[in-house]
Amino acid sequence: MEDKISQSQKILNAAYKCISKKGYANVSLRDIANEAGVVLSQLNYYFGNKEGLFAEVIKMMINKYLHEINEALDIGETARDKMASLIKFFKEMLNNNPELFRLLYDLTGLAIWSSSFSSLLRNLFNEISNMIEEKILNKSNLNDNLKNYSSKSVARMILGAMFGTAIQVILDSDEGDISNALNAVQIIFE
């Protein structure tokens, strides 16, 4: 059983590496098998098909990502400190692990057409929004312009602004000021 787990984890790691470099549409199961050092039939044995494998890669990525965001939101005492920590986390991810964002944006495109991917992405966004709402917004005084909106709506706005800015950074990595645009999210506290 342990060999099966390690073999499937090896395949997941290889799939993550291949998909984050080339994108879902540009990666074949053979590419993943070669990267993992296994025969092609093992991918089908463990995951059924490419969509099943990608769904497992996404679940692995989501769990890791949610854990890291939660840790970032535990830093600091005030809502402003926690927001600064979240912004710092996003900037570090963009600088050190842009593949994660590429994979996330690839998933976003697939989610429009696939109900299983849509469900995974919807759950991810809901979880992150809930964390922002609970760990930042419920402990803060928002500026007067935002007091008429629910904390859930403001949390979704923050998440949308951060992911939208992150995609701009990935698409135009030569533009240094774009990542500083993440700092503008803190305007909600002014």
C-alpha positions in Angstrom: 0.0 0.0 0.0 2.8 2.4 0.8 4.4 1.8 -2.6 1.1 2.7 -4.2 0.9 5.9 -2.3 4.4 6.9 -3.1 4.0 6.0 -6.7 0.8 8.0 -7.0 2.4 10.9 -5.2 5.4 10.8 -7.6 2.9 11.0 -10.5 1.0 13.9 -8.9 4.3 15.8 -8.4 5.3 15.2 -12.0 1.9 16.2 -13.2 2.0 19.4 -11.1 5.5 20.2 -12.6 4.4 19.6 -16.2 1.1 21.3 -16.0 2.4 24.4 -14.3 5.2 24.7 -16.9 3.1 24.0 -20.0 -0.6 24.3 -19.1 -3.2 21.6 -19.0 -4.0 21.7 -22.7 -0.3 21.4 -23.7 0.6 18.4 -21.5 0.1 14.9 -22.5 -0.2 11.9 -20.2 3.0 10.6 -21.9 4.8 13.9 -20.8 3.7 13.3 -17.2 4.7 9.6 -17.3 8.1 10.5 -18.6 8.6 13.1 -15.9 7.5 10.7 -13.2 9.6 7.9 -14.6 6.7 5.5 -14.9 4.9 3.7 -17.7 1.8 5.4 -19.2 -0.6 2.7 -17.9 0.2 3.6 -14.3 -1.4 7.0 -14.8 -4.6 5.4 -15.9 -4.4 2.9 -13.1 -4.1 5.5 -10.3 -6.2 8.3 -11.8 -8.4 7.0 -14.6 -7.7 9.7 -17.1 -6.1 13.1 -17.6 -9.0 15.0 -16.0 -8.9 12.7 -13.0 -5.2 13.3 -12.6 -5.6 17.0 -13.0 -8.4 17.1 -10.4 -6.1 15.4 -7.9 -3.3 17.9 -8.7 -5.7 20.7 -8.1 -6.9 19.2 -4.8 -3.2 18.9 -3.7 -2.5 22.4 -4.8 -5.6 23.8 -3.1 -4.8 22.1 0.3 -1.3 23.4 0.2 -2.4 26.9 -0.8 -5.2 27.2 1.8 -2.8 26.1 4.5 -0.3 28.7 3.5 -2.9 31.5 3.3 -4.2 30.5 6.7 -0.7 30.8 8.1 -0.2 34.2 6.5 -3.5 35.4 8.0 -2.4 34.3 11.5 0.5 36.8 11.4 -0.1 40.1 13.0 -2.6 41.4 15.6 -4.7 44.0 13.8 -6.7 43.7 10.6 -4.2 46.0 8.8 -1.3 43.8 9.9 -3.1 40.7 8.7 -3.9 42.3 5.3 -0.2 43.3 5.0 0.8 39.7 5.7 -1.6 38.5 3.0 -0.3 41.0 0.5 3.3 39.9 1.4 2.3 36.3 0.9 0.8 37.1 -2.6 4.0 39.0 -3.6 6.2 36.2 -2.4 4.2 33.6 -4.3 4.4 35.7 -7.4 8.1 36.0 -7.1 9.0 32.5 -5.9 6.2 30.3 -7.2 4.5 31.9 -10.2 3.7 28.3 -11.4 1.1 28.1 -8.8 -0.7 31.1 -10.1 -0.4 29.8 -13.7 -1.9 26.6 -12.7 -4.7 28.4 -10.9 -5.5 30.5 -14.0 -5.4 27.4 -16.2 -8.0 25.9 -13.8 -10.1 29.1 -14.1 -10.3 28.6 -17.8 -11.2 24.9 -17.5 -13.8 25.7 -14.7 -15.9 27.6 -17.2 -16.5 24.4 -19.2 -16.2 21.6 -16.6 -18.5 21.2 -13.7 -16.0 19.2 -11.7 -13.3 21.9 -12.1 -15.8 24.6 -11.5 -16.7 23.0 -8.1 -13.1 22.8 -7.1 -12.4 26.5 -8.0 -15.7 27.7 -6.4 -14.7 25.9 -3.2 -11.2 27.4 -3.2 -12.5 31.0 -3.7 -15.2 30.4 -1.0 -12.6 29.2 1.5 -10.2 32.1 0.8 -13.1 34.6 1.0 -14.2 33.1 4.3 -10.6 33.3 5.7 -10.4 37.0 4.7 -13.8 37.7 6.2 -13.1 35.9 9.5 -9.5 36.8 10.1 -9.4 40.4 8.6 -12.8 42.0 8.1 -14.5 40.8 11.2 -11.7 42.5 13.2 -11.6 45.8 11.4 -13.2 49.1 10.9 -13.8 49.5 7.2 -13.9 52.9 5.6 -17.2 54.6 5.3 -17.7 53.8 1.6 -17.7 50.1 2.4 -19.9 50.0 5.5 -23.0 49.5 3.3 -21.6 46.1 2.0 -21.5 42.8 3.7 -18.2 41.6 4.9 -18.6 38.6 2.5 -18.9 41.0 -0.4 -15.9 43.0 0.7 -13.9 39.7 1.1 -14.7 38.7 -2.4 -13.7 42.1 -3.7 -10.3 41.8 -1.9 -9.8 38.4 -3.3 -10.8 39.5 -6.8 -8.5 42.5 -6.7 -5.6 40.4 -5.5 -6.0 37.6 -8.1 -6.7 40.1 -10.9 -3.5 42.0 -10.0 -1.6 38.7 -9.8 -2.6 37.7 -13.3 -1.4 41.1 -14.5 2.0 40.5 -12.9 2.3 37.1 -14.5 1.4 38.5 -18.0 3.7 41.5 -17.7 6.5 40.4 -15.4 8.7 43.2 -16.7 6.5 45.9 -15.2 7.7 46.3 -11.7 5.0 48.6 -10.4 2.2 46.1 -11.0 3.0 43.9 -7.9 3.0 47.1 -5.9 -0.6 47.5 -6.9 -1.4 44.8 -4.4 -0.6 47.3 -1.7 -3.6 49.4 -2.8 -5.9 46.8 -1.4 -5.2 48.3 2.0 -7.2 51.4 1.0 -10.3 49.7 2.5 -9.0 50.6 5.9 -8.6 54.3 5.2 
